[in-house]
Amino acid sequence: MGRQIITRLAAVIPILFGVSIFIFMLMHLAPGDVTDALLGPMATGDAKEKLRKAMGLDRPLVFQYLTWMGNILQGDFGVSVHTKRAVSEVVLPRFGNTVILALASLLLALSVGFFVGMYAAAKSYSTFDRVSMSLTLMLGSTPPYWLALLLVLMFSLKLRWFPATGMTSILGDGGLMDIARHLVLPAIATAAAPAAIITRMVRSTMLEVLSQGYIRVARAKGVSQRAILWKHALRNALPPIATISGLQLGFLLGGALFTEVIFAWPGLGNQLYYSIVARDVVVVQAAVLVIALAFVLVNLAVDILNAFLDPRVRKV
C-alpha cells in the first residue's frame, strides 16, 4: 500500500510539470500585450519596450519559464502588475474563500445526490425514480450562471430571503451566520450540476450492485431491504461514488468562476476573471496553477481512498 502511494505521488510531478508549461505558454501566446494594459493605448513604442525589458519579457520564452518556475519553487509567485501586491497575498486568501464555497457545494451535492440516488435505486422504475432522473437530467444540463441569475431574481430581489452578493454584509458582524446566509445561494447554484451527476452515479452503481448474486442470496435469507442497501450493497458501491465525488470537488474548485462573478463571491474564480480582464498575467498564471495543483491533489487523495475502500485496487 505504501509503495502504491509513493508511486502515485511520483506520478504527480510530471503532471504538474506539464501543467505549468501549458499555463505559461497559454498566457504568453494569448493575443494582446501586457504593456498595453499597463501603459494604455497612447504609450509610445519606446516606453513599451523599456517596460518589456524591465519585466524580462524581451528574453526567450525558455528563460522566462525557467525563471518563473524557479521563483515558484521558492514560494515566490511574483508581484501583480495591476495591484503591485505580492501574488501570494492576492491568490491564497481568495483560494481559501473558493474552498469554503466548494466544500459547502460538495456537501450539499453529496447530501442530495446520495440519498436521492439511493432511494431511486431502491424504488427503481417507480414514479419517484423517473421524476428524479428527469430532474437530474435538467439540472445537469442547466448552465450554472443561468441558475444563479434565477436564484438572485427569486430569493434576493423578490423574496429578499438571502443577500445577492458578497461574502459578508457591510453592516453585519462577519460571523459564521453572516457568511452562511451569503453562502446559501452560491452553494445551491454551484452544487446543482454535481448533485445531478452524483445522483445518477449513485443510482446506476447501486442498481449494478443490487443485481449481484450475493444480494439475491441475502434477500432469500430474509435480510431486510434497509440492511441490504446500507450494509451490503453500499460497501461495494462506494469506490466509484468516491471517484465521481472527488472529480466533482476538483470541478468545484476550478469551475465556480461564473458563480463567484455573479454573486461577487471573493474567491479565486472571481479574482481570475478580473485578472484576465486586466491582463494581469502573473496573477492569472498563479491562480490557474493553484487550481490545477488542487485538482491533481484531490484526484490523488481519491485514488488513495479507493485503495482503502477496494482491496482489488491495492493488488494492481
Secondary structure, 3 states (H helix, E strand, C coil): CHHHHHHHHHHHHHHHHHHHHHHHHHHHHCCCCHHHHHHCCCCCHHHHHHHHHHCCCCCCHHHHHHHHHHHHHCCCCCECCCCCCEHHHHHHHHHHHHHHHHHHHHHHHHHHHHHHHHHHHHCCCCHHHHHHHHHHHHHHHCCHHHHHHHHHHHHHHHCCCCCCCCCCCCCCCCCHHHHHHHHHHHHHHHHHHHHHHHHHHHHHHHHHHHCCHHHHHHHHCCCCHHHHHHHHHHHHHHHHHHHHHHHHHHHHHHHCHHHHHHCCCCCHHHHHHHHHHCCCHHHHHHHHHHHHHHHHHHHHHHHHHHHHHCHHHHCC
